[in-house]
Amino acid sequence: MIKLVLLTLLVGEGLSFSNWRTWVDDFQGRLEDFEDEFDDIQQQIARSSQHLLNSKPFSALPDMLGDVNMPDFSSIGPAISSKLPDINYDFSSISPIIPSSMPAIDYSFWRKMGDPMDPGFWRKFGVPGNPFNGFKAARPWWEGENVCVDKQILEPENLKGISMTGSLDASSMVKMYKCEATENVYTCEQLAYIDGQRKGVKTTFSCCHGFKLVAEGYMKQCKEVDIRPTEETIADLEGTDFLSLFSEENLLEYLSNSTVFMPDNDAIQTFMKGLSALSSVPAENGGISYTVDEGLLRRKRQIDLIVDQAVATKDILLNHLVPEVLNVQDFSDNDLIPSKSSDGATIRMSVYPTRPVKTVLANCALITSKNHHTTTGVVHVVDKVIQPAKQTVGEILTEDVQFKTFMSSLDEDDSNMLSDSKQTLTVFAPSEKAFQELEAATSAKLFGSGSCGNHILRSHILSEIVCSGVIMGRVQVTNYMGDKLSLRRSDDGSIFVNDIKLVLRDMVATNGVIHVIDSIIVPTSSKTVEEEVKARNAKEFSELIQESNLWERLNGLENFTLLLPSRQAMREIAPEMLQVLKQDSKQLEQLVLHHVLPSKHRACSRTEKVIKSLAGKPHHSNFPHSVSCARIEPNEARVCGGNVFTVDRLLLHSMTKMLDTLEKSEEHSTFFKLLTDLNIRERISGVHTIFAPTNRAFQQLQAETQHKIFGDKEMMKKVVENHIIPDTAVCCSSAPRNMFAFKQFARGERTLGGQTLFLRRSHTGNVLVNSHASVESCDTVAEDGIIHSIDSVLMPRELKAPPMSNFQFWEF
């Protein structure tokens, strides 16, 4: 313990070598009051102190202290080392120097002395405070002073940071935590039982009003800041013009007890110039023209807003005030905060997780300076005047004649979506000029009878709010159709979407924001089915579509997936068969439509079920791997209304059931007889997979084994059930390939009898079942499942002989 004292004092702040002698003398004087058994300890203190005063090297300290009893210092070595950046010393070596024969410490001494971690203990020796505090980790700022804590009780599903499935036992008092420190706030989300019910508790720690988080060295703490009245704070933040408007309207009293979104002087001057410029714009059919002379158009683009001149100045100003004190960290994305305006307008907050700090906007006005506390509230500086939002996106666009063509071209569902107050939308709205300048080919797609018109128009809509203020450099967003749009800001501050300039931006609505563009966004996915099929050079299948007169129907489809056979697959079809198909127009139409699914699938889709094609016939779907055992190639293409995939075979619909197919197969007569004897037809329903052994497979069995199978009906049932996989269609393409010679991968499937079959591929590509049965014929598709022909009987465990070894070096 004495070594610990000396080491601590040596590195502690405020205790230098110059006052070392005074402290040691006082320390020795106080020790004289204790029992005689500690005389030797006093002598060692004096001896050690004399060595230190003679400036011996610090590395010799363990030898100077001799054989004084002490605890293991290995755990605090790193902490001491961090206090001595100029000394490279390993304190973990101190403990091993102590002789193992040293007598144990008599703790009665320390019981008399008290707790060394108590500051009162050290005051007995004239040391202020506890010198061991230097070894403790710095206390986090949220556990310090001047921190306010806000707790919310939420439903568990509203916790953003915790995902929980299953149930918890209330008696176990299980709790789940997730804490996160952001710029100026520390948030903990906890899942716990409250009054016997599972609830979410969100606890937020932040500096109290009038305090600011300040970094001092490696520590942060909430420090008091100089706060003044709101009017003075606004003036200091270059908001004198904003303050003057409040004074002119006799609204200064509203600034108290508020959150103020303050446009700076530049923003106010731009706003006032905008009012003057817009008042001189001639109305066109009762609306504002977007095709006026270039000089005025340039000024309107600088304004970046459309002002409803019917809105009273008072309401515009009060729309910048919120009747509660809210710091930036209190805002969440898409929060609707009531303002102090008389019409009850709300401010929509947009929070973007940008780095290194989040970007926050209020009605698309960028907060450029935040959390300026006043005596009665807080001020956030914004880069523009906040316009009140009173109408939905749909209402704004419908009432403006400059968007007449755009709105009239949308279908009813899309129009209703734009007017839905619960939506959060961004619309890149093309003006009338954009439609007037369309190329003939694009115009034909847009206004023709196909699905490309809706596809192109929906590409102008985003399902999230994107304000221009968050665009720095180049970003990508996803539109309503799932296509990527590129947004970028040029050096002069202009915003472009897919290289189309935003003429006017940030027209804020109650359910989103509108940006006006003067060209049509034509995404790469706005291709017809015909264009995509011809682009893939699928000549043979294209001829079948042409013969069946289905191009117009396919080009007009919405929400579909086309499974396009590859050219190699079409070449494998006998020409005679194709000729027969072309002669029967009805059958040909059914064949083509059997390659179309009435839903839009993606390469990332996961579906394992029966799906009916547009021909009304079932497909055994295992997206994204196979459809009716035809392998799906990963070359998805987006087209108007749907997607196109390539498959490795022509999809021919089977008109028969699995048992009917086996009945007609001569090489599976033995297995079919077993199925018949067990009356299996009445026992299975739905989709199944059957691994059917050939007659030769049964003939290769030993006579004893054949007798057990055919002579015992219960054993016969177990054998048959071991060849049937219920409720799923398993294709050969699902057998995993072996990527390494020393590692085998297999897919396990539970049989009707409850045992497991393992499918894998050998290194030569053969599909194997349980490592010994080879699939001779894959993927015979029936209405109710898939049949595979195998060359061995899959024995249940009751008939399996004990294996000699399960290792095979070569397998073909």
N, C-alpha and C positions, 0 to 999 in steps of 0.2 A: 504493500500500500504506500510505503514511503517513496518507492521509486515512481509510483504514479503521481504523487504530489509534486515531486521534483520535475518530472517530465512535463506535467501540466503547466506548472508555473513558468517553466523555461520558455514554452511556446505561447503562453497566454498573453493577451494584449494588456498593456499597462504595467507589467512587472518586468523591469529591465535589470541588467547586472548592477547598475548603480545603486539600486535600493534593495539589493538582494540581502546584504549583511543585516540591515535593520530588521527585515522580516524574519530572518533566521533566528536572530537574538530574541525577538519577541516570541517566536514559536518555541524556542528552548525554555524561555521563562515560564510559559504557560504549561509546559509538559512537566515541570517540577512538582506540580500539584497532584500528579498521578502516582500510582504505586511504584515501588522500587524495581519491580520486574521490568520496567520500561527504560531503565537507565542506559542499557546498551543501545537502545534505539536512538536516544538523544545523542549519544556519542557518535553514532554513525551519521546522524543528520549534520552535526557540526563538522565532521570529517568531510562529508560530501560537499557541504557548502564552501569549505575552504578551497577544495579543489576547483569548484566552479569560479570562485573569485580570482583564482590564479590563471583563469582563461585557458584551462586545458581544452584540448579538442573535444568537440561534442561527441565524436565517434567513440571516445574512450569512456563515455559515461557509464556503461554497464560494469566495466572493471572498477571504476571509482566507487560505485555503490556497494561493491563486495557482495556478500551473501545475505542481503536483507530479504526477508520473506515478501513476496508480492504475487498477485494473481497473474494469469496469462494475458499478455498485452496484444496478442496477435489480432484480436478483433478490432482494437482501436488504432492499430498502427496506421492504416490508410488515412484515418481521420486526422491524426497528428501530422502525417506526411503532407497532407493538403495544406496545412498551416505553414509549412516550411518549404516554399518552392525552390529555394536556393540550396537546400541540403538534400542530397540523395541518400537516405538512410532507411534501411529495412528494419522496422520495429518488431517484426515477427521473430527476429533473432534474439530478442532480449530474454524471452521466457526460457528458451533452452539453456541459457547460461546458468540458471539457478540450479544449484546442486540438488539432485533428487533426494538426498538424505536430510534436507532441511526439515526441521520440525514444523508441524502444522501451526497455523495462526491461531492464537487464542482470541476468539471472537468476543470474549467478555469485555475486552478493552473497548471494542467498537460499540458494544451495547451501552457502555457507560458514556462513550463520546456522542452517540446519536447517529443519525442517518447522514452519510457523506453527501448524498444528493440534495440534502436540505440546505438552503443558503445559511440558515442559522448555525449549522455545524461549522462553517468556515469563518463566521464572524467571531467565534471563540478564539481564532488565531489571527484576527485582524484583517482577514481577507474579505473584501466586499463581494457579495454574490457567490455564485457557484462556479468555480473554474472549469467544471466538467461540461458546462453548457456549450463550450467551444467544440465539443465532440459530437453534439447532437446535430441531426439534419435540420436545415432551416425550415421553420414552420411555414406551410403554404399560406399565401395571402388570404385565402378564403376562411382560414381559421383564426385570422388576426382581428384587430379592432376595426371599427367603423365599417363593418360588413353587414349588409342587410340580407335577410334570408326570406325567400318567398316559396311557400309550399302549395302545391296543387294536388288534389285528389282526382285522379282520372280513371277512366275505364282502361283495363289492361291493353286493349287493342289500340289505344291512342298514344301509347308509349312508342316513340320513334326509334329508340335505341335498343329495345329488348324485344326479341321474338321468342314467344313461348308457346309450346304445344303440350297437350296432355293436361293433367290435373296435378295439383299439389295437395298434400295432406296438411290441413290447418293445424293439427296438433304438433306437427314437426317444426312449425314456425320457419319454414323455408323462405328465404328471401333471395332475390336476384338484384344485382346492382350493375349499373353501367354509368360511369362518370366521364365527363369530358370537359377539358379546360379550353376555352376559346379566347378571343382577344381580350375581353374585359369581363368575362363571366365564367363561372364554374357551375356546371349543371350535373345533377345526379338523378338518374331514373331508377326507381326501385319497385320491384314487384313483391308485394307482401300481402298478408291477410290482415284486414282491418275489420273489426267487429264480425269476424267469421266469414267475411267475403274477400275474394281476391280482388285487389285494387292496385292501381298504379299510383305511385307517389313521385312527383317531379319536384325536386328541390333546386332552386336557383340562388346562387350566391353572387352578389355584386356589391360594389362600393355604394354606400348610402349617399343620399342626395347631399351635394356639397363636398363630396370627396371624390378623388380620382386615383386610379391605379397607377402608381409610379414605381419605376424600377430603380433600385439603389444597389448598384453592384450586381450580385447574383440573386438578390432578394427583391420581391415586390410587396408593396403594402399600400393600403388606401390612405392617401394623404389629403388633408383638407386643402381646398382651393378657395381662392378669393371669389366669392359670389356677390353679385350686385343685382339691382332691379332689372327686370326684363328689358325695359326700354334702353338702359345703358348698355346692356350686353348686346342688343341688336345693333346699336350705333357703333360699338367697337368692332362688330363683325361686318362692317361696310353694308349695313342695312338701313341707312338713313332714308333712302327713297321709299322703302317699304314702310318705315316708321311714319314718314310724312303722309302717305296714303291713309294709314290708320288714323292719324291726327285729323286729316281733312274730313274723314267720314265719322269722326267722333267715336272711334272704336277702341281707344287706348285702354279702356277699362277691361276689355275682353282678353287682354294679354296676360292677365293674372291667372294663376293656377291652370296653366296650359302647357301643352307641347306645341312649340311654334316651328313650322316649316318655313324658314325665311329665305325668299329669293334675294340674292345680293343685288347691288345697284345695277350691275350690268344686265341681269335678268329683268329687272323692272323697266329699264330703258328699252330693252328689246321688245318687251311686251307693249309698251306705250307706242313705240314706232309701228308695231304690228297692227294695233288698233287703227292708227291713222292710215296705214297702207290698205288695210282691208276695207275701210270705209269708202275708199275710192274705186274699189273693184266693181265693175258693172255686173248686175245680177243677170243670170241666164236662166230663164224659165223658173224664176223664183229661187234659184240656188246660186252657189258660188262657182264660177268657172275655173277650171284647172288648165285652160289653154289660152290664157291671156298673153300679152306681150312679154318678151323675155326679161325685160328689166323688172317688171312687177313680179314675174314668176320667180326671179332670183331672190327678191326680197321675201316673198312668201316662203321660199324654201328655208331662208334663214330664220324665219319666225318659228317654224317647226310645230305649228299648232293652228287650229281653226277656232276662232273666237265666236262664240254665240253672243252677239251684241245685245240680246235680250236679257242676258244675265246681269243682274245688278252688281255694281262694283262692290257693294257691301258684302254680298254673298261670296264673290270671288276672294275677297280678303279673309273673311271668316272661314273659308274653306281651307285656309292654311293653319287653323288652330284646332287642337284636339283637347277636349275638356278633362284631361288627366295627364299626369307627368309620366312620359314613356321615354326611356333611353333606347338607343338603336338596338341593343341586345334583346330588348323586349319584343321586337317585331319578328314575326314568322312569315314565310312566303304565303301570299294570297290572304293575309289578314285584311279584313274590312273594318276600318276604324271610323266611328262617327265623328264628323267635324262639328264646329260650332255654327255653321251656316244655318240660316232660318229654314231652308228647305230640307234639312236632314241629310244632306249629301254625305257620302262616305269617301274615305281615302283608302285605296287599295295599296297595300305594301307588297313590293316584290323583292325577295331576298335571293341572291344568286351566290352559290358557294365558290366564289372566285378566290384565288390565292394572291398574296398572303392573307388578305382580309376579305370578308364578304362584301359584296356590292349590294347596297340597299337603295331602293327607289320608292318614292311616294307618288302614286298616279303618274308613273314614268318620269318624275323629276328626280334627278340623281342627287343623293345626299353627299355633298362634297366636304362638309365639316360637321362633326357630330358631338352630341352630349355636352353642350355648353350650359352648365347649370346656372340658374338665376335664383333669386330669393324666393320666387314663387313658381318656378317651372324649369323648363329646359328648352334650348334652342338648337335646331338642326338647320344648317345652311343647305339650300337646294339650288340647282343651276337654272331653274326656270319657274315661271308662275304656274301654280297648280290649277288646272282647269277642273271645275266641278263635273262629275260624271253623273248624268241623269237618265241616260238612255242606254239600251243594250246595243251591241254591235249591229244586230239586225235592224233595229229601229233607226239608227243613224244612217246606215247605208240605204235603207228603203226610202227615207225621206229626202235623200240627196239625189237629184236628177243625174248627177255625174256618175252614178253607179247603177243606173237603170238597167243597162244591158247585163252587167255582172249579176245583179240580184234576180232578174227575170230568167236567167239561164240556169240558175241553181234549181235542183229539184226540191220538192216540198220538205223532205226530211232535213236537207242541209239548211234551208231557210229557217225552219223551226229551231234548229240547233243554234244558229246565230242569234236568235231572239230568246234563247233559254237563259234566264238570269243565273242559273246554277253553273253554267259553263265558265271555263277560263280559256279564252281564245286569243289568237293573234291572226289578223287577216291582212294579207297584202292585196289591197283592193285595186284592181285595174280601173282606170278612168275610161270614159267614153273614147278618148283619143287612142287608148291602147287597142280597143276592138276595131277602130276604124283603120288602123295601120297593120292589121293582121295579114300574113301571107295567105295565099289561096289554099294551100295544102293544110295549114293549121286551122284556117277558118272552116274547112270542110270537116275536119275532125271535131272541132268544137261545136258546130251547129248541125252536124250530120246525125244520122239515126243510130250510130254506134255508141259504145260506152265510153269513148275517149273524151266526149264533152264533159261529163261529170268528173272523170278522172283528172282532167286538166284544171277544172275549176276548183276541185277539192285540194289540189296541190298548192293552192294559195292560202290554205287554212292550217294553222298550227293548233294543237290541243293544249298549249301552254302559253303564258304571256311572256313575250320577248320585247322589252323596251329598247329603244335605240341607245340609251345611255349605257347599257351594259356591253355594247359591242366595242371591243378594243382589239384592233388587229383583225384576225379572221377566226370565225367560229362556225360550227356546223349545227344545224337544228333539223329535227325530223318533222315533216309535215303530216297532214291527216291521212295521207295514203301510204305513209311509211318511207317516203323518199327523203334523201338528205338534201337540204338547201344550204348553200354557202352564204354567210353574211360577213361583210367586211367593212371596215372604216378606212377611207382613203386619207391621205395626208392633209387634205383641206377640210376634213371632218364629215364629208359626205358618206352616206351609208348605202351599200349595194346589196341586193339579194340576187344571187346567180347572175352577177354583173348587170343587173337592172337597178337603176338609181331610184331611191325613195324620194319622190317629189315632196310629199308631206309626211311627217312621221309623228307617232305618239298621239293620235286622236284617241283619247281615253274614254272607254265606255264602262258601264257598270259590270260587264262580264268579260272585258278584255280590252284590246287595243287595236287600232287600225293604222296601217301605213299605206299611203297612196302611191301607186306606181303607174308609169305611163307605158308599160309593155306587159305582155302576157308571159307568165312563167310556163315554159313548156318543158317538163321533166323528161329525162331519158326514157322513163318507163311509159311514156304516152305513145306506145306503139300498139297497133292492132294485132290480133292473133295472126292474121294473114302476113303482116310484115315480119313478125318474129319467126314464123314457120319457114318463110322463104329465106330469112337471114341465116337460119340454121341449115339451109340447103337440104331440107327434108323433102326431096322431090317426089318420092314414091307415095308418102303419106299425104302430101299436098294434092296429088292427083286423086286420091280417094275422097278427100274433102270436096274437091272440085266436082267429081262425079256425083256426089251426094247432094250438091247444091246447099252446102251448109256454111259457106263463108260468111254470109250476111248474119246468120244466127250466131255464129261464134264471135264475130266482131262486136256484136251487141250485148254479149253476156256480162253480167255483174257478179262478182264474188264467186269465182270458179278457179279450178286448177286443171290445166291441160297436160296429159301424160303423153308426150310425143315419142313414138318409137324411133330408135336410131336408124340410120341408113343401113347399118350392118344387120339390124334385126329385120328390116324389110326385105333385104336381099336373101335372107334365109327362108322366106316364104316362097313356096313353089309358085311359079308364074300361072300355072293352071288354076290354083286356088284363088289367086287375085282376080283372075279373069271371071271365075264363077261369082265372086263377090260383087264385081262391077255389074254383072248382068241382073242381079237382084237389088234394086234400088232401096227397098225397105230394109233388107238385111245389111246392106252397106251403110245406110244411115245409122242403124243400131250399132254397128261396129265402131263407127267414128265417135258416136256419143258415149260409147262405153269407155272411151279414153278421157272423158271429161267428168271431173268430180264437182258437185254443186257447192263447194266451199273453197275458200282460199287457204291453201296450205303453204307453209314456209319451210325452208331447209332446217330451221330450228324447231319445227313442230314435232310433237310427240303424240302419236295416235296409234292405238292397237285395238281396232274394232272393225266391224263390218260397215262399209260405206256403200250406198247405192250410187251408181253412176247416173248420168243424165238419161241413159237408156233404161233405167229402172232395174238394172241387174247389180248383184252384190259384188263388191271388191273386198278382199281380205287385206285391210290396210295396216301397215307397220311403218308409218312415216317416222323418219325420213329415209328409211332403208329400202323398203320394198312395198309394192302394191300387187296383190295376187301373185306374189313371188317373183315379180319382175323387178330387177334391181333398179333403184332410182339413182341416177347420176347427180352429183352435187353441182349442177350448173343451172341453178334457178334463175329465171328471167322474169322481171316485172313487166307486165303489159297492162293495157287499159282494162280495168275490171278484174284482173286476176294474175295468176302466175303460170309459168310454163316450166316443166321438168322433162328431161329425156329419160326414157326407160329402155332396157336392153332387150325387149321383146314386144311383139304385137299382142295386145290383150284380147284374147278370144274368150268369150263367155261360155262356160260349160253349162249345159242344160241338165246334167245328171247329178245324182247324189253320190257320195263316196261308196256306199255299199253296192249301188247299181254298177258303178265303174269296176269294182272288184269282182262282181259277179260275171262280168263280161271278160275278165282277164283270165286266160287259161293258165298262165304261170303262177297265179295266186289262188288256185282252186282249193288247195289244202287249207290255207289260212281262212278263206271265205267259208269253208265247211265248219271250221271251229266257230266263226262268228254266228253262223246259222244255228248250230247246235245250242249255243248259249242264248239265242234269241236277242242278240245284241242290238238289233235295229230298234227295239222298243225301249232300250235302256239308255240310249244316247240321244241327245238333242242339242241343237245349237251348233257352234263351230268346234271342230276337233281336228287333230292331226293324227294320222295312222301311219306307223312304220310297218309295212306289209312284207313279211318274209316270203321269199319265193318257194316254190315246191322243192327245188333243189336244197334249200336251206333246211327243210324238215328231213329230207332224205339223208343228209349228212349227220343227223343226230344218231347217237348210239341207240340200239334197240331198247335198252333199259329205260333210257330217257323218253323215247317215243311212247313206251308203254305207260310211263307215269303221266305223260301229258294226255294221251287219248283214252286212258283207262280210268282216270280219276277226274271227275267233272270239276271238283273244287280246284285241283291243280290246273286244269284246262282254263278255268276262269282267270286264275292268277297270271298264266302265261299270256292270254289274250289281253287282259287289262294292262299288262306291262308294255304293250305296243301302242297304246292309245293315250294321247295327251289331250285332256279336256279343255274346252273353253278358250282355245287359242290356236292360231294358224302359224305353225313353225315352218319357215322356209329354209332351204339349204343355204341361202345367203346369210342367214343369221348365225351360222356356225363360225366362231372366231378363227382367224388365221393365226398360225404360230409364227411369231416374230423372231424367236430365238430357238436354236437347235436344242438347247438345254432346258427350255421352259415350254410347257404345254398349257394352252388356254382352252377352256371348254365352257359351254353354256348348258346349265342344268335346267331341266324341265320335269315337273312332277307328273307322273302317269296317273291313269284312272285307278290303278291299284295302290297308289300312295308311294311308290318307289320313284327314284330319280334317274332319268336318262341324261347322259352328258354327250353333247354334240361338239365336235371339233373338226378341224381340218388337218390332214397330214401334211408333211412338207411338200408332197407332190400335188396337193390341192384336193385330194379325195375327202369327202365328208364321212366321218366315222361316228358311230353311235356306240357309246360305252367302250371305245377304243378297239373293238374287234369286228363289229358289224359295219360293213361298207355299204353306202347308199349307191345302188346301181342305177336308179332312175329317180331324179329329183322332181319335186314340185308338180305333181299331177293335180291340177286345180279342179275342185268340184264346188257345187253350190254351198255345201255345208262344211268345207274344210279342204285339207291338203293331204295327198297320199305320197309317201316315199316308198320305193321298193328297195328292200335290203337283202343282203346275201347270207344273213345269219339270224337265228332265232334269239331274241333277247330274253334270257332266262331270268325269272324272279330269283331272289336270294335263296329260296328254299331248294332250288335245283342247281345252284352254282357249286362247283367243286372248289375246295380251298386253293387259292392261287399259289403257284410255286414262286412267282415273282411278278411284280407289276411293272418291271422295267424292260423296255424294248429299245435296243439301240437304234435299229433301222426299222422304219415302218413305211410302207408304200401303199 
